[in-house]
Amino acid sequence: MPVEIKLFMCRTDNFGALLHDRDSGETAIIDAPEEAPIIDAITHSGWTPSMLLITHHHGDHVEANLALKRRYKLRIIGPEAERDKIPGIDDTVEEGSVIPFGEERIEVISTPGHTAGHVCYHLPKAKAAFTADTLFAMGCGRLFERPAPVMFESLKKLAALPADTAIYCGHEYTLSNARFALTVDPDNAALQARAAKVEALRAEGKPTLPTTIGEELATNPFLRWADPAIRKHLGMEKASDVEVFAEIRRRKDNF
């Protein structure tokens, strides 16, 4: 694969990520949760980053922006809707924007919900997407700045990506998400098997990413609003899809 992806931990549960195009030598950073782990990952990789792609303005995703910009003279790119909240931003993107990256196209998907201007980055050739705090493994982000119907539409966009798309999200929340998912989808055999696998991985201190769109469609209740078993369990057989999604999100908020 011409694009290499390195995933590593920052802070207590954030993921950092480096993208490297082998042919052009171009390197990008996805979000900037913490300076030291990112510099360490760059040093060990031997890659020199030229751009930093920001998904949203929350502090645990932009904390190291200015330090990294000073150190590497890189260009910071982030969502137009949040440009005033992103330190050091140079260029902005929105739904449909394309960022050239070697032979790859980094496509921008607008996914408001967690924040008003959250974006995700999709690499179609590499079959990968960076979904930060919109879509998690077996979860989705809290609705801080936009209501459930807005996040619902954002998740529909991600659910429509090819099933083999690898998903790299912003936090290691998978174990908690799996335990919650079983409370609303208890008879799902695929979910039961995945939850057991996640328990084992975390017991060994291993990360649970990447996941895939296909795996999420099979086990993530936040993408399974139409599933009859979930609807029956919630007593919402006749509710709309967005009403089911909103109820699942409400329950997770109180889990």
ABEGO torsion letter per residue (X at the ends): XABBBBBBBBEAABBBBBBBBAAAGBBBBBEBABAAAAAAAAAAAGBBBABBBBABABAAAAAAAAAAAAAAGBBBBBBAAAAAABBGBABBBBBGBBBBBEABBBBBBBBBGABAABBBBBBAAAGBBBAEAABBBGBBBBBAABBAAAAAAAAAAAAABBAABBBBBABBAAAAAAAAAAAABAABAAAAAAAAAAAAAAAAGBBAOBBBAAAAAAABAAAAAABAAAAAAAGAAABBAAAAAAAAAAAAAAX
